[in-house]
Amino acid sequence: MAKQLPAILGGSPVRPTGVPCWPQEDPLVRAALLKMIESSDWGRYHGPHIPKLCQRLADYHQVEHVLPCSSGTAAVELALRGVGVAAGDEVILAGYDFKANFQNILRLQATPVLIDIDPESWQMDVTRLEASVSTRTRAILISHLHGGVVDAPLARQCADRHGIPLIEDACQNPGAMLHGRVSGTWGDVGVLSFGGSKLLTAGRGGAVITARSDVAERIKRYIHRGNEAYPLSEMQAAILVPQLEQLDDKNDLRRHSVSRLHDGLQGLEGLTLIQIPTECVKPTYYKVGFRYAAEKFAGLPRDRFAESLRAEGIAFDAGFRGLHLIHGSRRFRAADPLSEVTCADAKVLTLHHPILLEEGSAIEDVIVAVHKIREWSTEITARLGPATRDVEQSLSRL
């Protein structure tokens, strides 16, 4: 029987309907929006919805202070300001992280200090923190990425030994449980995002959470300028409340889907989950992170592999760029060679989360599509060559 031609070469896709829409249809969100139209709360500066959201977030995370804002990126900036980062300071973060975290540090005229990632989990290698601390270190910023988690307890211990504030970026894993605590609460301050693609989404928006009154007060003094400089709207708050109430149940569904995906890809060399959950960790999945080994797919470049899966209706994309590879060396201090970050830059693949909530054969579709592209990998490379980003990365390393 002939192999089914992949969609990128003109065949029929595994999922003809394409990538699932996000946000999904939600009757509770719809009801909240319709109620806002009736009450005109959608246009108010001050109404009941932001206080309600803040209280729900405070209860959920067991913190005293919740400061909503306009984005996760803004929340990181406010967190940095809240712990007192200023010009001339240093902030330690992983060399593999969201670009805006790096840029927020520069915005405060501080210096990002990049450390390598763990060779197994490809999260920040917190064993490298101790050697990275200097007299100028003002904060440590940890980010949980692609379904993996940083060793937050160990990071907390290092921060406490040196009296350095810990900022925990939980934008990708709201509701995750790490060693008995909700993600975002291991830090002196935590950061959430409500961006359009996030698990809790209002199109835009974010929040800073903290148990420290001094941190909250610094942030309030910065954002209050007659009005709020980084506002979240009443309408955004109203639609976030029902999503927060469903978060734990939906995270359970996502974890179950990822477990099925892991089982279905067992034995397939070249595509493995970045980090497998342990007894102490219940992750959440905004992105499902994978290591990709092109040599196991007949040399099919990583970005061409992702493009081929997207043609099949499966939302695979490359991960972040290594921060040391996209910024001039004078803008940061590298605490070590960042060899694992360089590897991750070339090999991380991510699967976007909406398919994890779909019923029926959705997860099997992913598995079928991966095997399909593997079977045609030689032909795809021969006909199409490397993808655009593969070429750009190769040129950037010359």
C-alpha distance (Angstrom), angle and dihedral (degrees) to the residues before:
residue distance angle dihedral
M1 . . .
A2 3.82 . .
K3 3.77 119.1 .
Q4 3.79 114.1 -106.4
L5 3.81 109.7 -104.9
P6 3.83 112.3 -116.0
A7 3.79 118.0 -114.9
I8 3.81 92.7 -117.8
L9 3.81 87.5 63.7
G10 3.79 94.4 44.8
G11 3.79 102.3 -82.5
S12 3.79 129.6 123.7
P13 3.80 117.0 -78.6
V14 3.79 122.0 -118.6
R15 3.81 88.5 -126.3
P16 3.83 108.4 35.3
T17 3.80 91.1 -177.9
G18 3.79 89.3 62.7
V19 3.77 130.8 -144.4
P20 3.84 114.3 -8.2
C21 3.79 116.4 -101.1
W22 3.79 119.7 -109.2
P23 2.94 131.1 -123.3
Q24 3.77 94.4 38.0
E25 3.77 123.4 -136.9
D26 3.81 106.3 -84.6
P27 3.82 120.9 -178.9
L28 3.81 91.7 -156.2
V29 3.80 92.0 54.8
R30 3.80 90.3 45.6
A31 3.81 90.3 51.4
A32 3.81 91.0 49.9
L33 3.80 91.5 51.9
L34 3.82 93.5 47.3
K35 3.80 90.5 49.4
M36 3.80 89.9 52.7
I37 3.79 90.9 54.3
E38 3.79 90.6 52.1
S39 3.81 93.7 47.8
S40 3.84 97.1 36.9
D41 3.81 87.4 -130.9
W42 3.80 88.5 132.7
G43 3.80 90.5 76.9
R44 3.80 100.3 43.0
Y45 3.78 126.0 112.4
H46 3.79 91.0 -151.3
G47 3.77 123.3 23.7
P48 3.80 140.5 135.7
H49 3.80 99.3 -82.7
I50 3.81 103.4 72.9
P51 3.83 92.7 49.2
K52 3.81 89.1 47.9
L53 3.81 92.6 50.4
C54 3.81 91.9 46.7
Q55 3.79 91.4 51.5
R56 3.81 92.3 48.3
L57 3.80 91.5 49.3
A58 3.80 91.1 46.8
D59 3.81 91.4 51.0
Y60 3.79 92.7 45.1
H61 3.80 93.8 51.1
Q62 3.81 96.4 31.9
V63 3.80 93.3 -127.1
E64 3.78 130.7 132.6
H65 3.79 100.7 -136.6
V66 3.81 131.1 51.8
L67 3.79 119.3 173.8
P68 3.82 113.3 -172.6
C69 3.78 118.2 -153.3
S70 3.79 144.6 168.9
S71 3.83 101.3 -83.7
G72 3.79 145.6 -11.1
T73 3.79 88.0 -102.4
A74 3.80 90.5 55.5
A75 3.81 88.9 46.7
V76 3.82 91.0 57.0
E77 3.80 90.6 50.3
L78 3.80 90.7 49.4
A79 3.80 91.4 47.5
L80 3.80 90.3 53.1
R81 3.78 90.6 49.2
G82 3.78 90.4 45.0
V83 3.81 93.3 59.5
G84 3.79 90.7 45.9
V85 3.81 104.1 -104.0
A86 3.80 109.0 168.7
A87 3.79 142.5 162.4
G88 3.80 112.9 -47.7
D89 3.81 95.1 21.2
E90 3.81 126.1 118.8
V91 3.80 127.0 -131.6
I92 3.80 120.0 -163.9
L93 3.80 118.2 -141.3
A94 3.79 137.7 151.4
G95 3.79 118.1 -82.6
Y96 3.81 86.5 -128.0
D97 3.80 106.4 62.1
F98 3.78 143.0 111.6
K99 3.79 109.5 -61.6
A100 3.82 94.0 -128.5
N101 3.81 91.4 63.2
F102 3.80 89.5 59.6
Q103 3.80 91.7 45.8
N104 3.79 93.5 48.7
I105 3.80 89.2 58.3
L106 3.79 90.4 51.0
R107 3.80 89.8 48.2
L108 3.79 88.8 63.2
Q109 3.84 88.4 49.6
A110 3.79 89.8 -113.4
T111 3.80 126.1 130.6
P112 3.82 123.4 -110.2
V113 3.81 111.7 -134.4
L114 3.80 109.4 -155.7
I115 3.79 122.9 -151.3
D116 3.78 129.4 -177.5
I117 3.79 127.6 -99.1
D118 3.78 129.0 -115.4
P119 3.83 111.2 -87.2
E120 3.81 92.0 -134.5
S121 3.81 105.0 39.7
W122 3.82 99.7 23.4
Q123 3.80 88.4 -137.8
M124 3.81 122.9 120.2
D125 3.82 109.7 -56.6
V126 3.79 97.4 -129.0
T127 3.81 91.4 -172.2
R128 3.82 84.9 74.9
L129 3.80 94.4 56.4
E130 3.80 96.4 85.7
A131 3.80 94.1 57.8
S132 3.82 91.1 45.8
V133 3.79 97.4 57.4
S134 3.80 116.3 105.1
T135 3.79 135.7 173.1
R136 3.81 87.2 -93.1
T137 3.82 96.1 53.5
R138 3.80 108.6 122.0
A139 3.80 102.2 166.1
I140 3.81 145.9 4.0
L141 3.81 116.9 -138.0
I142 3.80 118.2 -160.7
S143 3.81 123.5 -174.4
H144 3.79 125.7 -165.6
L145 3.80 106.1 -143.8
H146 3.80 140.8 -171.5
G147 3.82 96.8 -6.6
G148 3.79 92.5 -48.6
V149 3.78 127.4 109.8
V150 3.77 134.7 -142.9
D151 3.82 116.6 -124.7
A152 3.80 90.8 -100.9
P153 3.84 97.3 177.6
L154 3.81 91.0 56.0
A155 3.80 91.5 45.8
R156 3.81 88.5 49.8
Q157 3.80 91.0 53.0
C158 3.80 92.5 52.1
A159 3.79 92.1 46.9
D160 3.81 91.4 50.3
R161 3.81 93.6 48.1
H162 3.78 90.4 57.0
G163 3.79 98.7 33.5
I164 3.81 90.7 -118.8
P165 3.83 121.4 147.2
L166 3.81 116.2 -115.6
I167 3.82 119.0 -141.8
E168 3.81 115.3 -161.9
D169 3.79 117.5 -157.4
A170 3.81 105.6 -154.3
C171 3.81 95.5 165.5
Q172 3.81 92.0 120.2
N173 3.80 98.7 40.9
P174 3.81 114.1 39.0
G175 3.78 110.7 172.8
A176 3.79 96.7 18.1
M177 3.81 115.0 143.9
L178 3.80 116.2 -134.8
H179 3.79 116.7 -174.7
G180 3.79 92.9 -33.1
R181 3.81 98.3 -41.4
V182 3.78 132.2 95.3
S183 3.78 113.7 -109.3
G184 3.77 110.7 -92.9
T185 3.80 95.5 35.7
W186 3.80 99.2 83.3
G187 3.78 88.5 73.8
D188 3.77 129.6 72.4
V189 3.77 81.1 -117.5
G190 3.79 131.7 16.1
V191 3.80 131.1 -155.1
L192 3.81 129.7 -145.5
S193 3.80 131.3 -174.3
F194 3.80 128.8 -150.6
G195 3.81 95.8 -175.4
G196 3.78 122.3 151.7
S197 3.80 95.6 -93.2
K198 3.82 97.6 39.3
L199 3.81 128.7 110.6
L200 3.81 88.8 -111.8
T201 3.78 103.4 39.7
A202 3.78 136.4 -177.0
G203 3.79 95.2 156.5
R204 3.79 88.4 -101.3
G205 3.76 135.0 9.8
G206 3.78 144.3 89.1
A207 3.78 144.0 -168.3
V208 3.76 142.0 -136.6
I209 3.81 116.2 -141.0
T210 3.79 125.3 -167.5
A211 3.79 144.0 152.1
R212 3.81 90.4 -148.9
S213 3.80 115.5 97.9
D214 3.80 92.6 -163.6
V215 3.81 91.7 56.8
A216 3.80 91.8 47.9
E217 3.79 91.4 48.2
R218 3.82 93.8 52.4
I219 3.80 90.1 50.9
K220 3.81 93.0 47.9
R221 3.80 91.7 50.6
Y222 3.80 89.8 52.0
I223 3.81 99.1 47.0
H224 3.81 100.3 39.0
R225 3.82 107.8 87.8
G226 3.76 102.6 149.9
N227 3.77 84.3 -60.3
E228 3.80 131.3 21.3
A229 3.79 114.1 -74.6
Y230 3.83 95.4 -157.1
P231 3.82 103.2 35.6
L232 3.77 132.2 -178.9
S233 3.80 111.0 -154.9
E234 3.79 128.8 -123.5
M235 3.80 89.2 -118.1
Q236 3.80 92.2 54.5
A237 3.79 92.0 48.1
A238 3.81 92.0 49.7
I239 3.79 94.1 56.7
L240 3.81 93.5 43.6
V241 3.80 94.9 59.5
P242 3.84 96.7 67.3
Q243 3.81 89.9 43.5
L244 3.80 91.1 53.6
E245 3.79 90.0 50.4
Q246 3.82 89.7 56.3
L247 3.81 97.0 39.8
D248 3.80 99.2 99.3
D249 3.80 94.0 49.0
K250 3.79 92.6 47.8
N251 3.79 91.7 46.6
D252 3.81 88.2 54.7
L253 3.81 89.1 54.2
R254 3.80 91.4 49.0
R255 3.80 92.1 50.4
H256 3.79 90.3 49.7
S257 3.81 91.3 51.0
V258 3.79 92.3 49.3
S259 3.80 90.0 49.7
R260 3.81 89.2 54.1
L261 3.78 90.2 46.8
H262 3.80 91.4 51.0
D263 3.81 91.3 49.8
G264 3.81 92.0 47.0
L265 3.81 93.0 52.2
Q266 3.80 95.1 45.9
G267 3.76 110.1 128.9
L268 3.81 93.8 20.3
E269 3.77 104.4 121.8
G270 3.77 118.2 -145.6
L271 3.82 101.1 33.3
T272 3.80 116.9 69.9
L273 3.78 135.0 154.2
I274 3.79 113.1 -96.9
Q275 3.79 93.4 -132.4
I276 3.79 132.6 10.4
P277 3.84 115.4 -145.7
T278 3.81 118.2 -108.6
E279 3.80 132.0 -155.3
C280 3.81 90.2 -93.2
V281 3.81 95.7 51.2
K282 3.81 133.5 62.1
P283 3.82 102.5 -176.3
T284 3.76 129.1 -163.6
Y285 3.76 125.8 -142.3
Y286 3.77 124.3 -132.2
K287 3.78 85.3 146.5
V288 3.79 125.7 10.6
G289 3.77 105.7 -138.3
F290 3.80 123.9 -144.6
R291 3.79 137.1 -179.9
Y292 3.76 111.0 -129.0
A293 3.79 122.8 -156.5
A294 3.81 109.7 -167.2
E295 3.80 92.7 -165.3
K296 3.81 88.8 66.3
F297 3.81 89.4 55.4
A298 3.80 96.5 53.2
G299 3.80 90.4 -91.5
L300 3.82 95.5 -56.8
P301 3.84 103.7 163.3
R302 3.80 116.3 -114.5
D303 3.80 96.0 -117.5
R304 3.80 93.0 46.3
F305 3.81 88.3 51.4
A306 3.82 89.7 53.6
E307 3.79 91.6 47.3
S308 3.80 89.8 50.8
L309 3.82 91.3 52.4
R310 3.79 91.9 48.6
A311 3.79 88.6 54.2
E312 3.81 86.7 56.8
G313 3.82 90.2 54.4
I314 3.82 95.4 -100.2
A315 3.83 116.5 126.0
F316 3.82 102.3 -132.3
D317 3.80 119.0 153.2
A318 3.78 138.7 167.1
G319 3.79 117.3 -94.2
F320 3.79 128.8 -119.3
R321 3.77 124.6 -54.2
G322 3.80 118.0 -107.4
L323 3.80 105.0 -98.0
H324 3.81 92.7 -134.4
L325 3.80 90.0 55.6
I326 3.81 97.0 55.4
H327 3.81 101.6 38.9
G328 3.78 131.6 63.5
S329 3.80 113.3 -100.5
R330 3.81 91.6 -120.9
R331 3.80 90.5 64.8
F332 3.82 96.1 64.3
R333 3.78 144.5 23.0
A334 3.80 116.1 -121.2
A335 3.79 108.7 -147.3
D336 3.82 92.0 -165.3
P337 3.84 139.7 0.0
L338 3.85 93.4 -77.7
S339 3.80 91.4 -141.4
E340 3.82 94.5 155.0
V341 3.80 90.7 48.7
T342 3.80 89.2 54.4
C343 3.79 88.9 51.0
A344 3.81 92.6 48.6
D345 3.80 90.5 48.8
A346 3.80 88.4 62.8
K347 3.81 101.0 35.3
V348 3.82 112.9 34.3
L349 3.78 116.6 112.0
T350 3.79 124.4 -178.7
L351 3.79 133.1 -159.0
H352 3.81 113.8 -150.9
H353 3.80 114.2 -122.4
P354 3.87 108.0 -123.2
I355 3.80 93.7 85.3
L356 3.81 89.6 58.6
L357 3.82 90.2 71.3
E358 3.80 95.8 48.1
E359 3.77 119.3 108.4
G360 3.79 128.5 -137.7
S361 3.78 121.1 25.6
A362 3.81 98.9 -12.5
I363 3.80 96.4 116.5
E364 3.79 91.8 42.0
D365 3.81 87.5 52.4
V366 3.81 89.6 58.3
I367 3.79 91.5 50.5
V368 3.82 92.9 46.7
A369 3.81 91.3 48.7
V370 3.81 93.1 50.6
H371 3.80 91.8 51.5
K372 3.79 90.4 45.6
I373 3.81 92.8 55.5
R374 3.79 90.8 45.0
E375 3.81 90.3 56.2
W376 3.81 91.1 51.9
S377 3.80 98.6 36.3
T378 3.81 95.4 111.0
E379 3.80 92.3 49.5
I380 3.81 93.7 45.8
T381 3.80 92.2 52.6
A382 3.79 92.2 46.1
R383 3.78 94.3 50.6
L384 3.81 101.9 36.3
G385 3.80 107.9 21.7
P386 3.80 121.9 -155.3
A387 3.81 122.4 -20.2
T388 3.81 122.0 -109.1
R389 3.80 96.3 -98.2
D390 3.82 91.5 49.0
V391 3.80 88.8 57.0
E392 3.81 92.5 46.1
Q393 3.81 92.0 50.7
S394 3.79 92.6 48.8
L395 3.81 91.1 51.3
S396 3.83 92.0 46.7
R397 3.80 90.3 59.3
L398 3.80 96.0 51.7
